[in-house]
Amino acid sequence: RSHTDLLKTDMYNEILNRVFAQSISNSSEALVSENVDSDYFYHDLNLKWTLQASDRNRVSLSLFQGGDSFNRTSQYRFEPENSPYTFNDLLEDDSDWGNTGLGAVWTRNPEPGRDQYTSLGWSAYRSNYYFSDEQRDLFNEIPLPRAFSASIEENIVSDITFVHARHRTLDNGELDFGYQFTHIDITERFSD
């Protein structure tokens, strides 16, 4: 696990400001206050277990799981010159993404010059993004009706793959043959 959300450096803050510079144009002369808070961290987990079942058979299982999380909250207050309005914008960007993968492999050497490989694998990638913009504006310090907009994007890509392959050493070369089946599923969801 990373600890960037606990130990924020100047470089960390500079990267975040560049990544999210498009969220709002904060170069206005009417900007009187700005408050930005962000967190980012990630984690990875890798596991592999191998069993040499016999001189000719080996089985292995593996797992990978990784994830990233990013959150940024920005609050801006604008007071245009010679205007009775005060504009307050509260923006929120939340992103989470990651991968998970599982695999099983059986390798068999029935005799010298012949190999057999069978595997089954599953993986999934997901990403979620949430953005909201809340406006709490004032007219002569009297609150105006609150305006709120939000959008959500979710993506999931998963696949499962089965492979069976054989290898033979011949007098004049080598022969590889086998088959593979793959199923891929893609899901996208958007809402405003």
QUITA-V754695 format. One record per residue. N is the residue number from 1. RES is the residue in three letters. SS is DSSP state (H for helix, E for strand, - for the rest). PHI is phi in whole degrees, 0 to 359 (999 if undefined). BURIAL is # if it has 9 or more other C-alpha atoms within 8 Angstrom, else .. Layout:
# QUITA-V754695
n:N res:RES ss:SS phi:PHI burial:BURIAL
n:N res:RES ss:SS phi:PHI burial:BURIAL
This chain:
# QUITA-V754695
n:1 res:ARG ss:- phi:999 burial:.
n:2 res:SER ss:- phi:276 burial:.
n:3 res:HIS ss:- phi:233 burial:.
n:4 res:THR ss:- phi:294 burial:#
n:5 res:ASP ss:- phi:285 burial:#
n:6 res:LEU ss:- phi:259 burial:.
n:7 res:LEU ss:- phi:242 burial:.
n:8 res:LYS ss:- phi:270 burial:.
n:9 res:THR ss:- phi:254 burial:.
n:10 res:ASP ss:H phi:298 burial:.
n:11 res:MET ss:H phi:296 burial:.
n:12 res:TYR ss:H phi:303 burial:#
n:13 res:ASN ss:H phi:295 burial:#
n:14 res:GLU ss:H phi:296 burial:.
n:15 res:ILE ss:H phi:298 burial:.
n:16 res:LEU ss:H phi:297 burial:#
n:17 res:ASN ss:H phi:295 burial:.
n:18 res:ARG ss:H phi:289 burial:.
n:19 res:VAL ss:H phi:296 burial:.
n:20 res:PHE ss:- phi:253 burial:.
n:21 res:ALA ss:H phi:296 burial:.
n:22 res:GLN ss:H phi:279 burial:.
n:23 res:SER ss:H phi:298 burial:.
n:24 res:ILE ss:- phi:203 burial:.
n:25 res:SER ss:- phi:273 burial:.
n:26 res:ASN ss:- phi:258 burial:.
n:27 res:SER ss:- phi:264 burial:.
n:28 res:SER ss:- phi:294 burial:.
n:29 res:GLU ss:- phi:292 burial:.
n:30 res:ALA ss:- phi:281 burial:.
n:31 res:LEU ss:E phi:290 burial:#
n:32 res:VAL ss:E phi:249 burial:#
n:33 res:SER ss:E phi:209 burial:.
n:34 res:GLU ss:E phi:214 burial:#
n:35 res:ASN ss:E phi:227 burial:.
n:36 res:VAL ss:E phi:234 burial:.
n:37 res:ASP ss:E phi:227 burial:.
n:38 res:SER ss:E phi:216 burial:#
n:39 res:ASP ss:E phi:223 burial:#
n:40 res:TYR ss:E phi:217 burial:#
n:41 res:PHE ss:E phi:205 burial:#
n:42 res:TYR ss:E phi:216 burial:#
n:43 res:HIS ss:E phi:214 burial:#
n:44 res:ASP ss:E phi:225 burial:#
n:45 res:LEU ss:E phi:225 burial:.
n:46 res:ASN ss:E phi:233 burial:.
n:47 res:LEU ss:E phi:226 burial:.
n:48 res:LYS ss:E phi:214 burial:.
n:49 res:TRP ss:E phi:233 burial:.
n:50 res:THR ss:E phi:235 burial:.
n:51 res:LEU ss:E phi:237 burial:.
n:52 res:GLN ss:E phi:272 burial:.
n:53 res:ALA ss:- phi:294 burial:.
n:54 res:SER ss:- phi:201 burial:.
n:55 res:ASP ss:- phi:298 burial:.
n:56 res:ARG ss:- phi:248 burial:#
n:57 res:ASN ss:E phi:229 burial:#
n:58 res:ARG ss:E phi:224 burial:#
n:59 res:VAL ss:E phi:235 burial:#
n:60 res:SER ss:E phi:221 burial:#
n:61 res:LEU ss:E phi:236 burial:#
n:62 res:SER ss:E phi:221 burial:#
n:63 res:LEU ss:E phi:218 burial:#
n:64 res:PHE ss:E phi:229 burial:#
n:65 res:GLN ss:E phi:217 burial:#
n:66 res:GLY ss:E phi:220 burial:#
n:67 res:GLY ss:E phi:208 burial:#
n:68 res:ASP ss:E phi:231 burial:#
n:69 res:SER ss:E phi:221 burial:#
n:70 res:PHE ss:E phi:224 burial:#
n:71 res:ASN ss:E phi:223 burial:#
n:72 res:ARG ss:E phi:219 burial:#
n:73 res:THR ss:E phi:240 burial:#
n:74 res:SER ss:E phi:231 burial:#
n:75 res:GLN ss:E phi:234 burial:#
n:76 res:TYR ss:E phi:235 burial:#
n:77 res:ARG ss:E phi:237 burial:#
n:78 res:PHE ss:E phi:245 burial:#
n:79 res:GLU ss:- phi:231 burial:#
n:80 res:PRO ss:- phi:298 burial:#
n:81 res:GLU ss:- phi:294 burial:.
n:82 res:ASN ss:- phi:58 burial:.
n:83 res:SER ss:- phi:227 burial:.
n:84 res:PRO ss:- phi:281 burial:.
n:85 res:TYR ss:E phi:269 burial:#
n:86 res:THR ss:E phi:234 burial:#
n:87 res:PHE ss:E phi:252 burial:#
n:88 res:ASN ss:E phi:240 burial:#
n:89 res:ASP ss:E phi:247 burial:#
n:90 res:LEU ss:E phi:241 burial:#
n:91 res:LEU ss:E phi:250 burial:#
n:92 res:GLU ss:E phi:225 burial:#
n:93 res:ASP ss:E phi:241 burial:#
n:94 res:ASP ss:E phi:232 burial:#
n:95 res:SER ss:E phi:228 burial:#
n:96 res:ASP ss:E phi:225 burial:#
n:97 res:TRP ss:E phi:208 burial:#
n:98 res:GLY ss:E phi:180 burial:#
n:99 res:ASN ss:E phi:231 burial:#
n:100 res:THR ss:E phi:224 burial:#
n:101 res:GLY ss:E phi:218 burial:#
n:102 res:LEU ss:E phi:233 burial:#
n:103 res:GLY ss:E phi:213 burial:#
n:104 res:ALA ss:E phi:226 burial:#
n:105 res:VAL ss:E phi:227 burial:#
n:106 res:TRP ss:E phi:240 burial:#
n:107 res:THR ss:E phi:249 burial:#
n:108 res:ARG ss:E phi:229 burial:#
n:109 res:ASN ss:E phi:241 burial:#
n:110 res:PRO ss:E phi:297 burial:.
n:111 res:GLU ss:E phi:198 burial:.
n:112 res:PRO ss:- phi:304 burial:.
n:113 res:GLY ss:- phi:88 burial:.
n:114 res:ARG ss:E phi:230 burial:#
n:115 res:ASP ss:E phi:229 burial:#
n:116 res:GLN ss:E phi:227 burial:#
n:117 res:TYR ss:E phi:228 burial:#
n:118 res:THR ss:E phi:229 burial:#
n:119 res:SER ss:E phi:218 burial:#
n:120 res:LEU ss:E phi:227 burial:#
n:121 res:GLY ss:E phi:224 burial:#
n:122 res:TRP ss:E phi:226 burial:#
n:123 res:SER ss:E phi:215 burial:#
n:124 res:ALA ss:E phi:214 burial:#
n:125 res:TYR ss:E phi:244 burial:#
n:126 res:ARG ss:E phi:224 burial:#
n:127 res:SER ss:E phi:217 burial:#
n:128 res:ASN ss:E phi:230 burial:#
n:129 res:TYR ss:E phi:227 burial:#
n:130 res:TYR ss:E phi:231 burial:#
n:131 res:PHE ss:E phi:227 burial:#
n:132 res:SER ss:E phi:223 burial:#
n:133 res:ASP ss:E phi:225 burial:#
n:134 res:GLU ss:E phi:245 burial:#
n:135 res:GLN ss:E phi:246 burial:#
n:136 res:ARG ss:- phi:241 burial:#
n:137 res:ASP ss:- phi:269 burial:#
n:138 res:LEU ss:E phi:233 burial:#
n:139 res:PHE ss:E phi:236 burial:#
n:140 res:ASN ss:- phi:52 burial:.
n:141 res:GLU ss:- phi:68 burial:.
n:142 res:ILE ss:E phi:262 burial:.
n:143 res:PRO ss:E phi:298 burial:.
n:144 res:LEU ss:- phi:268 burial:.
n:145 res:PRO ss:- phi:304 burial:.
n:146 res:ARG ss:- phi:289 burial:.
n:147 res:ALA ss:E phi:247 burial:.
n:148 res:PHE ss:E phi:219 burial:.
n:149 res:SER ss:E phi:220 burial:.
n:150 res:ALA ss:E phi:210 burial:#
n:151 res:SER ss:E phi:220 burial:#
n:152 res:ILE ss:E phi:230 burial:#
n:153 res:GLU ss:E phi:229 burial:#
n:154 res:GLU ss:E phi:229 burial:#
n:155 res:ASN ss:E phi:229 burial:#
n:156 res:ILE ss:E phi:224 burial:#
n:157 res:VAL ss:E phi:235 burial:#
n:158 res:SER ss:E phi:230 burial:#
n:159 res:ASP ss:E phi:213 burial:#
n:160 res:ILE ss:E phi:229 burial:#
n:161 res:THR ss:E phi:226 burial:#
n:162 res:PHE ss:E phi:242 burial:#
n:163 res:VAL ss:E phi:231 burial:#
n:164 res:HIS ss:E phi:227 burial:#
n:165 res:ALA ss:E phi:224 burial:#
n:166 res:ARG ss:E phi:229 burial:#
n:167 res:HIS ss:E phi:229 burial:#
n:168 res:ARG ss:E phi:227 burial:#
n:169 res:THR ss:E phi:267 burial:#
n:170 res:LEU ss:E phi:253 burial:.
n:171 res:ASP ss:- phi:299 burial:.
n:172 res:ASN ss:- phi:248 burial:.
n:173 res:GLY ss:E phi:155 burial:.
n:174 res:GLU ss:E phi:227 burial:.
n:175 res:LEU ss:E phi:230 burial:.
n:176 res:ASP ss:E phi:240 burial:.
n:177 res:PHE ss:E phi:206 burial:.
n:178 res:GLY ss:E phi:164 burial:.
n:179 res:TYR ss:E phi:211 burial:.
n:180 res:GLN ss:E phi:217 burial:.
n:181 res:PHE ss:E phi:239 burial:.
n:182 res:THR ss:E phi:226 burial:.
n:183 res:HIS ss:E phi:239 burial:.
n:184 res:ILE ss:E phi:241 burial:.
n:185 res:ASP ss:E phi:235 burial:.
n:186 res:ILE ss:E phi:237 burial:.
n:187 res:THR ss:E phi:235 burial:.
n:188 res:GLU ss:E phi:231 burial:.
n:189 res:ARG ss:E phi:228 burial:.
n:190 res:PHE ss:E phi:229 burial:.
n:191 res:SER ss:E phi:209 burial:.
n:192 res:ASP ss:- phi:239 burial:.
